[in-house]
Amino acid sequence: MVRVTNPVPLREAPAGSPLHVLETSSDQTARRRLAAQGIRVGATVSVVRQAAGGGLVVAVAGARVAIGESLARTLIVEPRA
């Protein structure tokens, strides 16, 4: 398994590792939508599955959320200590 040591876009993070969200989208509407799904700065997420089309399924707060590729690239994460 690849280990992330520096902040990276969520799209580039490996599946299965707990990740700490450092930054979210700069777009206010997208930021609100993500927050409503539990994805906000400080949250712990984990990539469950990477789809062939670039999207992701992530686990957050006991739920699974689908995120498109472009939005996944705006979320900056690092490994959870």
Secondary structure, DSSP 4 states (H G I P E B T S, - for coil): -----S-EEGGGSPBTSEEEEEE--SSHHHHHHHHHTT--TT-EEEEEEE-TTS-EEEEETTEEEEE-HHHHTT-EEEE--
